[in-house]
Amino acid sequence: MRKNFGAKPWIYPQPVLILAAYDAQGIPNAMNAAWGGISEANEVSVCISEEHKTTANILAQKAFTVSIGTAAQLTACDYVGIASGNDLEDKIKKAGWHTIKSDYVNAPLINELPMALECRLVSYDPDSCRLVGEIVNVSADDAILDDEGGIDPEKLRPIFFDPIRMTYREIGSVAGKAFHEGKSIK
Amino acid sequence: MRKNFGAKPWIYPQPVLILAAYDAQGIPNAMNAAWGGISEANEVSVCISEEHKTTANILAQKAFTVSIGTAAQLTACDYVGIASGNDLEDKIKKAGWHTIKSDYVNAPLINELPMALECRLVSYDPDSCRLVGEIVNVSADDAILDDEGGIDPEKLRPIFFDPIRMTYREIGSVAGKAFHEGKSIK
């Protein structure tokens, strides 16, 4: 038997995306968003409402970064989701984060978050809250690379958002190879 | 130091979304998609190209379901991602799955996948591959509910897609409460 829960925005898992952009004075701001993901081979889409400081910054600068939330920075990642940049002089500083400018777009990279997508603004529709960015570059700190120079998920320790239990969770063990396990049926 | 990887569609984690729809004869088909997620409070968006059988079915029926891929059904979930419904008479059957019709939309629910979003087609744009569905209902099998009647992630055992290592992974331990941990900074 199935139980019906009505119309709910529930997907397992949802990412913890930390969006960051500069304001007109070059001060970086950041926010936390779970409604988003890869929307095309070179695009990321996120739902963010118009009133966020970060939304205004992204529209002004036409650039932003999307860092992957991590277990090591969970408290700060949650903090930038519950505090508003409109009420704070320097929310990023209060989060304990430090930034450098991306080499690819006019947007801040957060040193404490070791993996980020660097994006050019493609479009924003306040009615649907849909922000679309072209991924210009993905960068990762040396500290999370494996011996072959790839990103090591065990070192990154990304967290994800559980929309039902309202928790963050770590990633678990490898369960199988993609584009491979199904061959046993094929 | 940061290493640059160029423009890559990499987010941790990415969901394993199993889309299912009926064809004109009422035969269900399904496919696996990782580029998607919640795009608004009542909407899910997924990038699927035009040539998929499931895309044609969704456009014809104006309805589909999105089931969450699970560890228990990993092989079948991977299979529907590497086999094409255009080449097979009954791909769902070959995957070992059984379906019932959703009570809410004209689309199949897969018995073996215990959590699903039941959706009405809102729009599809072949140029951007963007399919948008209105979530009409979320349903879950009794077998994955907790004592309070909510969905229990430990029973669901959702998998996610690692776009860099090309693996599926299980979910890990709870790392913290959302909208809560950051209060210690605030």
HADDOCK unambig.tbl for C-alpha pairs under 7 A between the chains (distance, minus, plus):
assign (segid A and resid 1 and name CA) (segid B and resid 141 and name CA) 5.70 0.50 0.50
assign (segid A and resid 1 and name CA) (segid B and resid 142 and name CA) 5.75 0.50 0.50
assign (segid A and resid 2 and name CA) (segid B and resid 139 and name CA) 5.99 0.50 0.50
assign (segid A and resid 2 and name CA) (segid B and resid 140 and name CA) 5.16 0.50 0.50
assign (segid A and resid 2 and name CA) (segid B and resid 141 and name CA) 4.23 0.50 0.50
assign (segid A and resid 2 and name CA) (segid B and resid 142 and name CA) 5.77 0.50 0.50
assign (segid A and resid 3 and name CA) (segid B and resid 139 and name CA) 5.40 0.50 0.50
assign (segid A and resid 3 and name CA) (segid B and resid 140 and name CA) 5.32 0.50 0.50
assign (segid A and resid 3 and name CA) (segid B and resid 141 and name CA) 6.16 0.50 0.50
assign (segid A and resid 3 and name CA) (segid B and resid 142 and name CA) 6.49 0.50 0.50
assign (segid A and resid 4 and name CA) (segid B and resid 137 and name CA) 6.66 0.50 0.50
assign (segid A and resid 4 and name CA) (segid B and resid 138 and name CA) 5.93 0.50 0.50
assign (segid A and resid 4 and name CA) (segid B and resid 139 and name CA) 4.43 0.50 0.50
assign (segid A and resid 4 and name CA) (segid B and resid 140 and name CA) 6.72 0.50 0.50
assign (segid A and resid 5 and name CA) (segid B and resid 137 and name CA) 6.36 0.50 0.50
assign (segid A and resid 5 and name CA) (segid B and resid 138 and name CA) 5.30 0.50 0.50
assign (segid A and resid 5 and name CA) (segid B and resid 139 and name CA) 5.90 0.50 0.50
assign (segid A and resid 6 and name CA) (segid B and resid 136 and name CA) 6.61 0.50 0.50
assign (segid A and resid 6 and name CA) (segid B and resid 137 and name CA) 4.30 0.50 0.50
assign (segid A and resid 6 and name CA) (segid B and resid 138 and name CA) 5.64 0.50 0.50
assign (segid A and resid 7 and name CA) (segid B and resid 42 and name CA) 6.39 0.50 0.50
assign (segid A and resid 7 and name CA) (segid B and resid 135 and name CA) 5.44 0.50 0.50
assign (segid A and resid 7 and name CA) (segid B and resid 136 and name CA) 4.89 0.50 0.50
assign (segid A and resid 7 and name CA) (segid B and resid 137 and name CA) 4.35 0.50 0.50
assign (segid A and resid 7 and name CA) (segid B and resid 138 and name CA) 5.99 0.50 0.50
assign (segid A and resid 8 and name CA) (segid B and resid 42 and name CA) 6.34 0.50 0.50
assign (segid A and resid 8 and name CA) (segid B and resid 135 and name CA) 6.92 0.50 0.50
assign (segid A and resid 8 and name CA) (segid B and resid 137 and name CA) 6.86 0.50 0.50
assign (segid A and resid 8 and name CA) (segid B and resid 138 and name CA) 6.28 0.50 0.50
assign (segid A and resid 9 and name CA) (segid B and resid 38 and name CA) 6.14 0.50 0.50
assign (segid A and resid 9 and name CA) (segid B and resid 41 and name CA) 5.44 0.50 0.50
assign (segid A and resid 9 and name CA) (segid B and resid 42 and name CA) 5.69 0.50 0.50
assign (segid A and resid 9 and name CA) (segid B and resid 43 and name CA) 6.96 0.50 0.50
assign (segid A and resid 11 and name CA) (segid B and resid 37 and name CA) 6.87 0.50 0.50
assign (segid A and resid 11 and name CA) (segid B and resid 38 and name CA) 6.88 0.50 0.50
assign (segid A and resid 12 and name CA) (segid B and resid 15 and name CA) 6.53 0.50 0.50
assign (segid A and resid 12 and name CA) (segid B and resid 68 and name CA) 6.73 0.50 0.50
assign (segid A and resid 12 and name CA) (segid B and resid 158 and name CA) 6.37 0.50 0.50
assign (segid A and resid 13 and name CA) (segid B and resid 13 and name CA) 6.90 0.50 0.50
assign (segid A and resid 13 and name CA) (segid B and resid 15 and name CA) 5.76 0.50 0.50
assign (segid A and resid 13 and name CA) (segid B and resid 160 and name CA) 6.80 0.50 0.50
assign (segid A and resid 15 and name CA) (segid B and resid 12 and name CA) 6.52 0.50 0.50
assign (segid A and resid 15 and name CA) (segid B and resid 13 and name CA) 5.75 0.50 0.50
assign (segid A and resid 35 and name CA) (segid B and resid 37 and name CA) 6.79 0.50 0.50
assign (segid A and resid 35 and name CA) (segid B and resid 38 and name CA) 5.09 0.50 0.50
assign (segid A and resid 35 and name CA) (segid B and resid 39 and name CA) 5.46 0.50 0.50
assign (segid A and resid 35 and name CA) (segid B and resid 40 and name CA) 6.84 0.50 0.50
assign (segid A and resid 36 and name CA) (segid B and resid 37 and name CA) 5.97 0.50 0.50
assign (segid A and resid 36 and name CA) (segid B and resid 38 and name CA) 6.25 0.50 0.50
assign (segid A and resid 36 and name CA) (segid B and resid 39 and name CA) 5.95 0.50 0.50
assign (segid A and resid 37 and name CA) (segid B and resid 11 and name CA) 6.87 0.50 0.50
assign (segid A and resid 37 and name CA) (segid B and resid 35 and name CA) 6.79 0.50 0.50
assign (segid A and resid 37 and name CA) (segid B and resid 36 and name CA) 5.97 0.50 0.50
assign (segid A and resid 37 and name CA) (segid B and resid 37 and name CA) 6.20 0.50 0.50
assign (segid A and resid 38 and name CA) (segid B and resid 9 and name CA) 6.12 0.50 0.50
assign (segid A and resid 38 and name CA) (segid B and resid 11 and name CA) 6.88 0.50 0.50
assign (segid A and resid 38 and name CA) (segid B and resid 35 and name CA) 5.08 0.50 0.50
assign (segid A and resid 38 and name CA) (segid B and resid 36 and name CA) 6.25 0.50 0.50
assign (segid A and resid 39 and name CA) (segid B and resid 35 and name CA) 5.45 0.50 0.50
assign (segid A and resid 39 and name CA) (segid B and resid 36 and name CA) 5.95 0.50 0.50
assign (segid A and resid 39 and name CA) (segid B and resid 46 and name CA) 6.83 0.50 0.50
assign (segid A and resid 39 and name CA) (segid B and resid 47 and name CA) 5.82 0.50 0.50
assign (segid A and resid 40 and name CA) (segid B and resid 35 and name CA) 6.86 0.50 0.50
assign (segid A and resid 40 and name CA) (segid B and resid 47 and name CA) 6.32 0.50 0.50
assign (segid A and resid 41 and name CA) (segid B and resid 9 and name CA) 5.44 0.50 0.50
assign (segid A and resid 42 and name CA) (segid B and resid 7 and name CA) 6.36 0.50 0.50
assign (segid A and resid 42 and name CA) (segid B and resid 8 and name CA) 6.32 0.50 0.50
assign (segid A and resid 42 and name CA) (segid B and resid 9 and name CA) 5.69 0.50 0.50
assign (segid A and resid 43 and name CA) (segid B and resid 9 and name CA) 6.96 0.50 0.50
assign (segid A and resid 46 and name CA) (segid B and resid 39 and name CA) 6.83 0.50 0.50
assign (segid A and resid 47 and name CA) (segid B and resid 39 and name CA) 5.84 0.50 0.50
assign (segid A and resid 47 and name CA) (segid B and resid 40 and name CA) 6.30 0.50 0.50
assign (segid A and resid 68 and name CA) (segid B and resid 12 and name CA) 6.73 0.50 0.50
assign (segid A and resid 71 and name CA) (segid B and resid 175 and name CA) 6.87 0.50 0.50
assign (segid A and resid 75 and name CA) (segid B and resid 181 and name CA) 5.23 0.50 0.50
assign (segid A and resid 75 and name CA) (segid B and resid 182 and name CA) 4.83 0.50 0.50
assign (segid A and resid 76 and name CA) (segid B and resid 182 and name CA) 6.00 0.50 0.50
assign (segid A and resid 78 and name CA) (segid B and resid 178 and name CA) 6.35 0.50 0.50
assign (segid A and resid 78 and name CA) (segid B and resid 179 and name CA) 6.12 0.50 0.50
assign (segid A and resid 78 and name CA) (segid B and resid 181 and name CA) 6.10 0.50 0.50
assign (segid A and resid 78 and name CA) (segid B and resid 182 and name CA) 4.73 0.50 0.50
assign (segid A and resid 79 and name CA) (segid B and resid 182 and name CA) 3.70 0.50 0.50
assign (segid A and resid 79 and name CA) (segid B and resid 183 and name CA) 6.44 0.50 0.50
assign (segid A and resid 79 and name CA) (segid B and resid 185 and name CA) 6.62 0.50 0.50
assign (segid A and resid 79 and name CA) (segid B and resid 186 and name CA) 6.89 0.50 0.50
assign (segid A and resid 82 and name CA) (segid B and resid 179 and name CA) 6.08 0.50 0.50
assign (segid A and resid 135 and name CA) (segid B and resid 7 and name CA) 5.42 0.50 0.50
assign (segid A and resid 135 and name CA) (segid B and resid 8 and name CA) 6.91 0.50 0.50
assign (segid A and resid 136 and name CA) (segid B and resid 6 and name CA) 6.59 0.50 0.50
assign (segid A and resid 136 and name CA) (segid B and resid 7 and name CA) 4.88 0.50 0.50
assign (segid A and resid 137 and name CA) (segid B and resid 4 and name CA) 6.66 0.50 0.50
assign (segid A and resid 137 and name CA) (segid B and resid 5 and name CA) 6.34 0.50 0.50
assign (segid A and resid 137 and name CA) (segid B and resid 6 and name CA) 4.27 0.50 0.50
assign (segid A and resid 137 and name CA) (segid B and resid 7 and name CA) 4.34 0.50 0.50
assign (segid A and resid 137 and name CA) (segid B and resid 8 and name CA) 6.85 0.50 0.50
assign (segid A and resid 138 and name CA) (segid B and resid 4 and name CA) 5.93 0.50 0.50
assign (segid A and resid 138 and name CA) (segid B and resid 5 and name CA) 5.29 0.50 0.50
assign (segid A and resid 138 and name CA) (segid B and resid 6 and name CA) 5.63 0.50 0.50
assign (segid A and resid 138 and name CA) (segid B and resid 7 and name CA) 5.99 0.50 0.50
assign (segid A and resid 138 and name CA) (segid B and resid 8 and name CA) 6.27 0.50 0.50
assign (segid A and resid 139 and name CA) (segid B and resid 2 and name CA) 5.98 0.50 0.50
assign (segid A and resid 139 and name CA) (segid B and resid 3 and name CA) 5.41 0.50 0.50
assign (segid A and resid 139 and name CA) (segid B and resid 4 and name CA) 4.45 0.50 0.50
assign (segid A and resid 139 and name CA) (segid B and resid 5 and name CA) 5.91 0.50 0.50
assign (segid A and resid 140 and name CA) (segid B and resid 2 and name CA) 5.17 0.50 0.50
assign (segid A and resid 140 and name CA) (segid B and resid 3 and name CA) 5.34 0.50 0.50
assign (segid A and resid 140 and name CA) (segid B and resid 4 and name CA) 6.74 0.50 0.50
assign (segid A and resid 141 and name CA) (segid B and resid 1 and name CA) 5.71 0.50 0.50
assign (segid A and resid 141 and name CA) (segid B and resid 2 and name CA) 4.22 0.50 0.50
assign (segid A and resid 141 and name CA) (segid B and resid 3 and name CA) 6.15 0.50 0.50
assign (segid A and resid 142 and name CA) (segid B and resid 1 and name CA) 5.77 0.50 0.50
assign (segid A and resid 142 and name CA) (segid B and resid 2 and name CA) 5.77 0.50 0.50
assign (segid A and resid 142 and name CA) (segid B and resid 3 and name CA) 6.49 0.50 0.50
assign (segid A and resid 158 and name CA) (segid B and resid 12 and name CA) 6.39 0.50 0.50
assign (segid A and resid 160 and name CA) (segid B and resid 13 and name CA) 6.78 0.50 0.50
assign (segid A and resid 166 and name CA) (segid B and resid 177 and name CA) 6.29 0.50 0.50
assign (segid A and resid 166 and name CA) (segid B and resid 178 and name CA) 5.35 0.50 0.50
assign (segid A and resid 167 and name CA) (segid B and resid 174 and name CA) 6.71 0.50 0.50
assign (segid A and resid 167 and name CA) (segid B and resid 176 and name CA) 5.72 0.50 0.50
assign (segid A and resid 167 and name CA) (segid B and resid 177 and name CA) 4.33 0.50 0.50
assign (segid A and resid 167 and name CA) (segid B and resid 178 and name CA) 4.85 0.50 0.50
assign (segid A and resid 168 and name CA) (segid B and resid 174 and name CA) 5.98 0.50 0.50
assign (segid A and resid 168 and name CA) (segid B and resid 175 and name CA) 5.44 0.50 0.50
assign (segid A and resid 168 and name CA) (segid B and resid 176 and name CA) 5.27 0.50 0.50
assign (segid A and resid 168 and name CA) (segid B and resid 177 and name CA) 6.04 0.50 0.50
assign (segid A and resid 168 and name CA) (segid B and resid 178 and name CA) 6.07 0.50 0.50
assign (segid A and resid 169 and name CA) (segid B and resid 172 and name CA) 6.03 0.50 0.50
assign (segid A and resid 169 and name CA) (segid B and resid 173 and name CA) 5.51 0.50 0.50
assign (segid A and resid 169 and name CA) (segid B and resid 174 and name CA) 4.25 0.50 0.50
assign (segid A and resid 169 and name CA) (segid B and resid 175 and name CA) 4.85 0.50 0.50
assign (segid A and resid 169 and name CA) (segid B and resid 176 and name CA) 6.99 0.50 0.50
assign (segid A and resid 170 and name CA) (segid B and resid 171 and name CA) 6.63 0.50 0.50
assign (segid A and resid 170 and name CA) (segid B and resid 172 and name CA) 4.73 0.50 0.50
assign (segid A and resid 170 and name CA) (segid B and resid 173 and name CA) 5.55 0.50 0.50
assign (segid A and resid 170 and name CA) (segid B and resid 174 and name CA) 6.43 0.50 0.50
assign (segid A and resid 170 and name CA) (segid B and resid 175 and name CA) 6.11 0.50 0.50
assign (segid A and resid 171 and name CA) (segid B and resid 170 and name CA) 6.64 0.50 0.50
assign (segid A and resid 171 and name CA) (segid B and resid 171 and name CA) 4.80 0.50 0.50
assign (segid A and resid 171 and name CA) (segid B and resid 172 and name CA) 4.44 0.50 0.50
assign (segid A and resid 172 and name CA) (segid B and resid 169 and name CA) 6.04 0.50 0.50
assign (segid A and resid 172 and name CA) (segid B and resid 170 and name CA) 4.74 0.50 0.50
assign (segid A and resid 172 and name CA) (segid B and resid 171 and name CA) 4.43 0.50 0.50
assign (segid A and resid 172 and name CA) (segid B and resid 172 and name CA) 3.81 0.50 0.50
assign (segid A and resid 173 and name CA) (segid B and resid 169 and name CA) 5.51 0.50 0.50
assign (segid A and resid 173 and name CA) (segid B and resid 170 and name CA) 5.55 0.50 0.50
assign (segid A and resid 174 and name CA) (segid B and resid 167 and name CA) 6.71 0.50 0.50
assign (segid A and resid 174 and name CA) (segid B and resid 168 and name CA) 5.97 0.50 0.50
assign (segid A and resid 174 and name CA) (segid B and resid 169 and name CA) 4.25 0.50 0.50
assign (segid A and resid 174 and name CA) (segid B and resid 170 and name CA) 6.41 0.50 0.50
assign (segid A and resid 175 and name CA) (segid B and resid 71 and name CA) 6.86 0.50 0.50
assign (segid A and resid 175 and name CA) (segid B and resid 168 and name CA) 5.42 0.50 0.50
assign (segid A and resid 175 and name CA) (segid B and resid 169 and name CA) 4.86 0.50 0.50
assign (segid A and resid 175 and name CA) (segid B and resid 170 and name CA) 6.11 0.50 0.50
assign (segid A and resid 176 and name CA) (segid B and resid 167 and name CA) 5.72 0.50 0.50
assign (segid A and resid 176 and name CA) (segid B and resid 168 and name CA) 5.27 0.50 0.50
assign (segid A and resid 177 and name CA) (segid B and resid 166 and name CA) 6.28 0.50 0.50
assign (segid A and resid 177 and name CA) (segid B and resid 167 and name CA) 4.32 0.50 0.50
assign (segid A and resid 177 and name CA) (segid B and resid 168 and name CA) 6.03 0.50 0.50
assign (segid A and resid 178 and name CA) (segid B and resid 78 and name CA) 6.33 0.50 0.50
assign (segid A and resid 178 and name CA) (segid B and resid 166 and name CA) 5.35 0.50 0.50
assign (segid A and resid 178 and name CA) (segid B and resid 167 and name CA) 4.83 0.50 0.50
assign (segid A and resid 178 and name CA) (segid B and resid 168 and name CA) 6.06 0.50 0.50
assign (segid A and resid 179 and name CA) (segid B and resid 78 and name CA) 6.09 0.50 0.50
assign (segid A and resid 179 and name CA) (segid B and resid 82 and name CA) 6.06 0.50 0.50
assign (segid A and resid 181 and name CA) (segid B and resid 75 and name CA) 5.22 0.50 0.50
assign (segid A and resid 181 and name CA) (segid B and resid 78 and name CA) 6.09 0.50 0.50
assign (segid A and resid 182 and name CA) (segid B and resid 75 and name CA) 4.82 0.50 0.50
assign (segid A and resid 182 and name CA) (segid B and resid 76 and name CA) 5.98 0.50 0.50
assign (segid A and resid 182 and name CA) (segid B and resid 78 and name CA) 4.70 0.50 0.50
assign (segid A and resid 182 and name CA) (segid B and resid 79 and name CA) 3.67 0.50 0.50
assign (segid A and resid 183 and name CA) (segid B and resid 79 and name CA) 6.41 0.50 0.50
assign (segid A and resid 185 and name CA) (segid B and resid 79 and name CA) 6.61 0.50 0.50
assign (segid A and resid 186 and name CA) (segid B and resid 79 and name CA) 6.88 0.50 0.50
